Amino acid sequence: MREHWYEQASEEERLAAECVVDWNAPEMRCPACLHQFATGPRECPNCGLFLG
């Protein structure tokens, strides 16, 4: 089922599905808006999604 979804998903949907919040990484990507930013804030500086 995952393979079928992955084949049908857009590039943005694939990127969002693969997002992992890693507080030890130098940068992270918001799973909601895909904005990339330096790790540190607990919410996305672009869309405000609370990340933890």
Secondary structure, DSSP 8 states (H G I E B T S, - for coil): -HHHHHHHS-HHHHHHHH----TTSSEEE-TTT--EEES--SB-TTT--B--
